[in-house]
Amino acid sequence: MTRSGTTSSAGRAGDSDALENLARVGLIAYGIVHLLIAWLALQLAWSGGGQSADQSGALSTLAEQPFGKPLLWVLALGLLALAAWQLGEVLRHRAGLQSTGDARKKAVTTIVKAVGKTIVFLALAFLAFRYATGGGSSGSGQQQTVSGVFAWPGGRFLVGAAALVIIGIGAYLVHKGLTKRFLKEIDTAEATATQQRTIERLGQVGYPAKGVAIALVGVLLGWAAITFDPAKATGLDGALRTVLDAPFGKWLLTLVAVGIAAYGVFCLFRARFPQRT
Protein backbone atom coordinates (compact mmCIF):
# COMPACT_ATOMS: atom_id res chain seq x y z
CA MET A 1 0.00 0.00 0.00
CA THR A 2 1.33 3.49 -0.85
CA ARG A 3 1.97 6.17 1.75
CA SER A 4 -1.02 8.16 0.49
CA GLY A 5 -3.16 5.04 0.73
CA THR A 6 -2.00 4.45 4.30
CA THR A 7 -2.75 8.04 5.25
CA SER A 8 -6.16 7.83 3.58
CA SER A 9 -6.99 4.64 5.47
CA ALA A 10 -5.88 6.23 8.75
CA GLY A 11 -8.01 9.26 8.00
CA ARG A 12 -11.06 7.09 7.36
CA ALA A 13 -10.41 5.21 10.60
CA GLY A 14 -10.17 8.51 12.45
CA ASP A 15 -13.49 9.59 10.98
CA SER A 16 -15.31 6.35 11.82
CA ASP A 17 -18.52 6.46 13.79
CA ALA A 18 -17.12 4.01 16.34
CA LEU A 19 -14.13 6.24 17.10
CA GLU A 20 -16.30 9.34 17.22
CA ASN A 21 -18.64 7.69 19.71
CA LEU A 22 -15.69 6.62 21.85
CA ALA A 23 -14.31 10.13 21.60
CA ARG A 24 -17.63 11.43 22.89
CA VAL A 25 -17.17 9.17 25.92
CA GLY A 26 -13.67 10.57 26.29
CA LEU A 27 -14.93 14.16 26.20
CA ILE A 28 -17.49 13.26 28.85
CA ALA A 29 -14.68 11.70 30.89
CA TYR A 30 -12.54 14.80 30.48
CA GLY A 31 -15.46 16.96 31.57
CA ILE A 32 -16.15 14.79 34.62
CA VAL A 33 -12.48 14.98 35.66
CA HIS A 34 -12.62 18.80 35.56
CA LEU A 35 -15.92 18.88 37.46
CA LEU A 36 -14.38 16.69 40.17
CA ILE A 37 -11.28 18.92 40.32
CA ALA A 38 -13.58 21.93 40.73
CA TRP A 39 -15.44 20.17 43.55
CA LEU A 40 -12.16 19.29 45.29
CA ALA A 41 -10.98 22.89 44.88
CA LEU A 42 -14.18 24.16 46.51
CA GLN A 43 -13.67 21.72 49.39
CA LEU A 44 -10.09 22.93 49.70
CA ALA A 45 -11.27 26.54 49.80
CA TRP A 46 -13.99 26.14 52.42
CA SER A 47 -13.23 23.05 54.47
CA GLY A 48 -9.57 22.29 54.01
CA GLY A 49 -10.28 19.44 51.60
CA GLY A 50 -9.17 15.82 51.73
CA GLN A 51 -8.05 14.59 48.30
CA SER A 52 -5.52 16.51 46.23
CA ALA A 53 -7.26 19.06 44.03
CA ASP A 54 -5.84 17.68 40.78
CA GLN A 55 -6.36 14.88 38.28
CA SER A 56 -5.10 12.22 40.70
CA GLY A 57 -7.45 13.44 43.43
CA ALA A 58 -10.37 13.51 41.02
CA LEU A 59 -9.79 9.95 39.84
CA SER A 60 -9.17 8.76 43.39
CA THR A 61 -12.49 10.29 44.45
CA LEU A 62 -14.22 8.54 41.57
CA ALA A 63 -12.60 5.20 42.46
CA GLU A 64 -14.05 5.41 45.96
CA GLN A 65 -17.64 5.67 44.70
CA PRO A 66 -20.01 2.71 44.10
CA PHE A 67 -19.29 1.33 40.61
CA GLY A 68 -16.39 3.79 40.50
CA LYS A 69 -13.80 1.34 39.20
CA PRO A 70 -15.91 0.04 36.29
CA LEU A 71 -16.63 3.65 35.40
CA LEU A 72 -12.90 4.40 35.47
CA TRP A 73 -12.38 1.65 32.89
CA VAL A 74 -14.94 3.31 30.64
CA LEU A 75 -13.35 6.72 31.14
CA ALA A 76 -9.88 5.34 30.43
CA LEU A 77 -11.06 3.78 27.16
CA GLY A 78 -12.76 7.03 26.18
CA LEU A 79 -9.59 9.00 26.91
CA LEU A 80 -7.61 6.55 24.78
CA ALA A 81 -10.14 7.18 21.99
CA LEU A 82 -9.55 10.92 22.37
CA ALA A 83 -5.82 10.30 22.05
CA ALA A 84 -6.44 8.23 18.90
CA TRP A 85 -8.64 11.03 17.56
CA GLN A 86 -5.80 13.52 18.01
CA LEU A 87 -3.35 11.15 16.33
CA GLY A 88 -5.81 11.07 13.45
CA GLU A 89 -5.46 14.86 13.28
CA VAL A 90 -1.69 14.43 12.97
CA LEU A 91 -2.10 12.00 10.07
CA ARG A 92 -4.68 14.18 8.32
CA HIS A 93 -2.43 17.25 8.41
CA ARG A 94 0.88 15.49 7.79
CA ALA A 95 0.73 16.21 4.06
CA GLY A 96 0.55 19.92 4.87
CA LEU A 97 4.15 19.79 6.12
CA GLN A 98 5.25 19.57 2.49
CA SER A 99 3.41 22.79 1.63
CA THR A 100 4.79 26.30 1.93
CA GLY A 101 3.74 29.56 3.54
CA ASP A 102 0.54 29.75 5.56
CA ALA A 103 -0.51 26.19 4.66
CA ARG A 104 2.67 24.75 6.17
CA LYS A 105 2.40 27.01 9.22
CA LYS A 106 -1.19 25.88 9.80
CA ALA A 107 -0.19 22.22 9.47
CA VAL A 108 2.69 22.59 11.93
CA THR A 109 0.50 24.41 14.46
CA THR A 110 -2.27 21.81 14.18
CA ILE A 111 0.16 18.90 14.53
CA VAL A 112 1.93 20.39 17.56
CA LYS A 113 -1.40 20.99 19.31
CA ALA A 114 -2.63 17.49 18.44
CA VAL A 115 0.55 15.86 19.76
CA GLY A 116 0.30 17.86 22.99
CA LYS A 117 -3.34 16.85 23.47
CA THR A 118 -2.48 13.23 22.72
CA ILE A 119 0.11 13.23 25.51
CA VAL A 120 -2.38 14.77 27.97
CA PHE A 121 -5.12 12.26 27.12
CA LEU A 122 -2.72 9.31 27.29
CA ALA A 123 -1.45 10.46 30.70
CA LEU A 124 -5.01 10.77 32.03
CA ALA A 125 -5.95 7.39 30.56
CA PHE A 126 -2.91 5.84 32.29
CA LEU A 127 -3.96 7.40 35.61
CA ALA A 128 -7.52 6.15 35.14
CA PHE A 129 -6.26 2.62 34.42
CA ARG A 130 -4.07 2.72 37.54
CA TYR A 131 -6.96 3.72 39.76
CA ALA A 132 -9.28 1.23 38.05
CA THR A 133 -6.83 -1.56 38.92
CA GLY A 134 -6.27 -0.26 42.46
CA GLY A 135 -2.77 1.02 41.76
CA GLY A 136 -3.37 4.65 42.64
CA SER A 137 -0.74 7.32 42.22
CA SER A 138 1.86 8.80 44.45
CA GLY A 139 1.29 12.43 45.33
CA SER A 140 5.05 13.02 45.25
CA GLY A 141 5.41 11.64 41.72
CA GLN A 142 5.97 15.01 40.08
CA GLN A 143 8.55 16.03 42.68
CA GLN A 144 10.40 12.75 42.11
CA THR A 145 10.35 13.35 38.36
CA VAL A 146 11.72 16.88 38.75
CA SER A 147 14.37 15.63 41.16
CA GLY A 148 15.42 13.04 38.57
CA VAL A 149 15.65 15.68 35.83
CA PHE A 150 17.77 17.88 38.11
CA ALA A 151 20.35 15.07 38.12
CA TRP A 152 20.73 15.26 34.33
CA PRO A 153 23.37 17.49 32.71
CA GLY A 154 21.66 20.86 32.34
CA GLY A 155 18.62 19.43 34.14
CA ARG A 156 17.94 22.67 35.95
CA PHE A 157 17.62 24.50 32.64
CA LEU A 158 15.41 21.77 31.21
CA VAL A 159 13.02 22.18 34.15
CA GLY A 160 13.08 25.94 33.64
CA ALA A 161 12.34 25.52 29.93
CA ALA A 162 9.45 23.17 30.74
CA ALA A 163 8.12 25.78 33.16
CA LEU A 164 8.15 28.43 30.43
CA VAL A 165 6.30 26.08 28.06
CA ILE A 166 3.63 25.39 30.70
CA ILE A 167 3.24 29.10 31.44
CA GLY A 168 2.90 29.69 27.69
CA ILE A 169 0.16 27.05 27.46
CA GLY A 170 -1.69 28.71 30.33
CA ALA A 171 -1.43 32.11 28.64
CA TYR A 172 -2.66 30.61 25.38
CA LEU A 173 -5.73 29.14 27.09
CA VAL A 174 -6.52 32.53 28.64
CA HIS A 175 -6.17 34.15 25.22
CA LYS A 176 -8.28 31.42 23.65
CA GLY A 177 -11.09 32.07 26.11
CA LEU A 178 -11.00 35.85 25.81
CA THR A 179 -10.96 35.76 21.99
CA LYS A 180 -13.56 32.94 21.75
CA ARG A 181 -11.25 30.84 19.58
CA PHE A 182 -12.59 27.78 21.39
CA LEU A 183 -15.71 28.06 19.22
CA LYS A 184 -13.68 26.54 16.37
CA GLU A 185 -13.52 23.28 18.35
CA ILE A 186 -17.24 22.71 18.62
CA ASP A 187 -19.93 22.39 15.96
CA THR A 188 -22.99 24.25 17.22
CA ALA A 189 -24.90 24.19 13.92
CA GLU A 190 -27.57 21.96 15.45
CA ALA A 191 -27.58 23.72 18.84
CA THR A 192 -30.38 26.06 19.87
CA ALA A 193 -29.73 29.75 20.33
CA THR A 194 -29.83 29.30 24.12
CA GLN A 195 -27.35 26.42 23.95
CA GLN A 196 -25.03 28.47 21.74
CA ARG A 197 -25.02 31.35 24.22
CA THR A 198 -24.43 28.95 27.10
CA ILE A 199 -21.53 27.27 25.29
CA GLU A 200 -19.97 30.65 24.54
CA ARG A 201 -20.23 31.82 28.17
CA LEU A 202 -18.85 28.53 29.48
CA GLY A 203 -15.82 28.82 27.22
CA GLN A 204 -15.25 32.46 28.10
CA VAL A 205 -15.14 31.55 31.79
CA GLY A 206 -13.66 28.05 31.63
CA TYR A 207 -10.65 28.53 29.37
CA PRO A 208 -9.19 31.55 31.24
CA ALA A 209 -9.70 29.82 34.61
CA LYS A 210 -7.95 26.68 33.41
CA GLY A 211 -5.24 28.80 31.82
CA VAL A 212 -4.56 30.63 35.08
CA ALA A 213 -4.33 27.34 36.99
CA ILE A 214 -1.92 25.84 34.44
CA ALA A 215 0.19 29.00 34.36
CA LEU A 216 0.52 28.80 38.16
CA VAL A 217 1.76 25.22 37.81
CA GLY A 218 4.41 26.56 35.45
CA VAL A 219 5.35 29.33 37.86
CA LEU A 220 5.82 26.82 40.68
CA LEU A 221 7.89 24.59 38.43
CA GLY A 222 10.00 27.59 37.44
CA TRP A 223 10.49 28.48 41.09
CA ALA A 224 11.63 24.90 41.70
CA ALA A 225 14.25 25.40 38.95
CA ILE A 226 15.39 28.75 40.35
CA THR A 227 15.71 27.46 43.91
CA PHE A 228 16.94 24.00 42.79
CA ASP A 229 14.27 22.50 45.06
CA PRO A 230 12.01 19.80 43.53
CA ALA A 231 9.66 20.12 46.53
CA LYS A 232 8.45 23.40 45.01
CA ALA A 233 7.08 21.52 41.97
CA THR A 234 3.71 20.68 43.51
CA GLY A 235 1.54 20.47 40.40
CA LEU A 236 -2.07 21.62 40.11
CA ASP A 237 -2.88 20.89 43.74
CA GLY A 238 0.02 23.08 44.85
CA ALA A 239 -1.02 25.83 42.43
CA LEU A 240 -4.55 25.91 43.87
CA ARG A 241 -3.17 25.94 47.41
CA THR A 242 -1.01 28.90 46.39
CA VAL A 243 -4.18 30.70 45.32
CA LEU A 244 -5.74 29.82 48.69
CA ASP A 245 -2.77 31.39 50.52
CA ALA A 246 -3.17 34.69 48.67
CA PRO A 247 -5.19 37.63 50.07
CA PHE A 248 -8.90 36.79 49.72
CA GLY A 249 -7.67 33.31 48.81
CA LYS A 250 -10.94 31.51 49.54
CA TRP A 251 -12.86 33.72 47.16
CA LEU A 252 -10.16 33.63 44.50
CA LEU A 253 -9.97 29.83 44.71
CA THR A 254 -13.76 29.68 44.52
CA LEU A 255 -13.67 31.72 41.29
CA VAL A 256 -11.01 29.41 39.84
CA ALA A 257 -13.08 26.37 40.87
CA VAL A 258 -16.19 27.80 39.20
CA GLY A 259 -14.14 28.45 36.07
CA ILE A 260 -12.76 24.91 36.01
CA ALA A 261 -16.30 23.60 36.47
CA ALA A 262 -17.40 25.77 33.53
CA TYR A 263 -14.67 24.18 31.43
CA GLY A 264 -15.89 20.75 32.50
CA VAL A 265 -19.45 21.54 31.39
CA PHE A 266 -18.05 22.94 28.13
CA CYS A 267 -16.43 19.53 27.52
CA LEU A 268 -19.83 17.89 28.03
CA PHE A 269 -21.26 20.19 25.37
CA ARG A 270 -18.36 19.26 23.08
CA ALA A 271 -19.38 15.64 23.51
CA ARG A 272 -22.90 16.60 22.48
CA PHE A 273 -21.76 18.77 19.54
CA PRO A 274 -18.34 17.38 18.47
CA GLN A 275 -16.23 19.16 15.93
CA ARG A 276 -16.55 17.68 12.46
CA THR A 277 -13.24 17.12 10.70
N, C-alpha and C positions, 0 to 999 in steps of 0.2 A: 504494500500500500504506500502511496506517495505521502510526502509530508503534508501537502494540502489536504489529502484525503483523511489523514490522521486528525488534523486540526478540525476538519469539517465534522468528523465523527464525534470528536470531543465536544464540539459546539452543540451538536444535536443532543448529546447526552446531558450537557449542562442545561439545555432547554426542556428536558423531559418533564412531563407532568409529575412523575414520581419524585424527582429531585426537587421540583418546586414545592410539592406538598411537604416533603421533609424539611425544606428550608423554611417553610411557614412554621413548622414545629420549632425549628431552631430560633426563629425570630421571637416566638412566644417564650421560649426558654430564656433568651437573652433579656426580654422584657421582665420576666419573673425575677431573674437574678438582680436586676436593677431595682425592682420594687422591694425586694428583700433587703438590699443594701440600704435603701432609703428608710425602711422600717428600723433597721439596726442603728442607723445614724440618729433617728429620732429618739430611740431608746438611750443611746449614748448621750444625747443632748439633755434629756430630762430625767433620766433615772440611773445614769452611770453605765448602762448597757451590760451585756454579758458576753455575747459572741463578738468577734472582731467585725467591725463595720467595713467589710470588703467582700470580695468574691468568695473567699474561703469561708467566712462567717455565714454568708448567705446560703451556700451549699450545705454547710454543716447544720444550719437551722432547718433546711428542707429535709435533710437525712433523718432528723429527729422526729419528723411528723409521721402519722399513720400513712402507710403506703408511700412514704418518702423515698425509699431506696428504689422501688420500681419506677417511680416518676423520674428519679435521677438518671436511670438508664434511658428513658425516653428523651430527656433533655440532652443527654450526652450525644445520642444518635442524631438529634436535630441539629446540635452545634457542629457535629461532623459534616452534616449535609450543608450547613452554611459555609463551612470551610471549603467543601467541594464546589459549591456555587461560586465562591471567590476564585478558586483555581480555574474554573470555567471562564471567568472574566479575563484571567491572564492569557489563556489559550486564544480567546476570541480577539484580543487586542495585540497578540504577538506579531502578527503581520504588519501592524502599524509601525513597528520598530524599524522597518526597512524604508519607511517613508521619510519625508523631509519636512522641515518647517513646523507649522502648527500641528499637522497630523502626527508627526513623530512625538512632539511635546505632549500632546494629549494622550498618546499611547503609553508613553513612559509614566506620566502622572497616574493614569488609570491602573497600570500594572503595579506600581509601587504601593498605591492604596490597597489594591486587592491582596497583595502579598502580606502587607501589614495586618489586614483584617483576618486573613487566613491564619496567621500566627496567633492572634488573639482568640479566635474561635477554637483552634486546636488546643490552646492552653486551657481554656474553660472546659472543653470536652474532657481533657485529661483529668482535671480536678473533679468533674462530675463523676467520671468513672471511678476515681479513687474513693470518693465518698459513697458511691453506690456499692462498692465492694468492701466498705468498712475500713479503708486505708487511711482516710483523713489526710490532713496536711499540716505540716509544722508551721507554726506562726513565725518562727525565726528563719524560714527558708530563704527569704529575700536577703536577710542580713548575712546568712552563710554564703549565698551566691556572691554578694558584693565583696565579702571578705576574701573569697577565692579569687575574684578578679583582681583585687588589690595585690595579690601575690604574683601576678603576671608582670612581665616587663612592660612598663608604661601603663599598668593597670589603673592607676589613679586617674590618668588622663582619659582612659577608656570609659571609666565610670562618669567622669565629668562630661564627656561627649554624649553618653547615653542620657544624662540628665538634661542636656540642652535639647536633644531630640524629643524627649518626653514633654518638656516645657513647650516646645514648638507645636507638638500635637495638641496640647491643651489650648494654646492660643488659636490654633486653626479651628478647633471645635467651637470656641467662643465666636470667632469670626463667622463660621458657618451658620451658627444660630442667629446672629445679629443680621446677617445678609439674606437669610432664608434659603441658603443654597441646599439645605437638606430636602427641600421640596423636589429636587431632581431625583431623589432616591425612593420616591413613593409615587405610585400611579393613582391619582385621586379622580380619574375620569368618571368612575362609577359611584363616587362618594356624593352624599348630599351636601348642600351648601353649609349646613350646620357642621357636618363632619369635617369638611374642608377647613372651616374656621378653627375648629377644635384642634385638628392636626397641626395647623400653622402655629397656634398659640403654644401647643405642647413642645414643638420644636424650638420655638423662640425662647422658651424657658429652660427646656431640658438640655439642649446642646451647650449653652454657656455654663450651666451649673456643672455638667460633667467635665467641661473643659477646664474650669477653675480647679476642680478636684484633681484632675490629672496633672495640671500645671504644678499644683502644690506637691504632688508626689515627686515630680522632677526637681523642684526646689530642695526638697529634703534629700534627694539622692545627690544633688549637687553639693549640698552642705556636708554630706558624708564624704564626698571626694575632697572638699576643701580641708576638712578637719581630719581626714584619713581615719574616720571612725565609722565602720560599717553599721554600728548600732543606730546611727542617725537615719539609715535607709529603712524606714518603717512602713513603706507602702501606703495604700489608700487609707487603711485604718489609722496610721500615724498622721496622715494629712488631715483627716477629719478631726482627730484629737487636737491637732494644731489649731484648727479653726475654733474648736471649743475653748481653747486656752486664751483666745484673743478677747479684747474688750467686747462685751455683748455677744460672747461666744455662743451661748445657747440659741440666741435668735439667729445669728449668722449660720450656725450649723443646721438649724431648722429650715432656713431658706435653701441651703444647699441640698438638704434631704428632699424637700419639695421638688426642687429642680431635677434631682436624680429620678424621683418618682415620675415626674413628667416625661423624662426620657424613656423610662420603662413603658409607660402607656403609649408613647409614640411608637415604640417597637411593636406593641400589640396591633396598632393600626397598620404598621408596615406589613405585618403578617396577613392582615385583612385585605390590604391593597398593595401587593408586592410590585416592585418595579419590573416592568417588562423589558427584557433585553434580547 
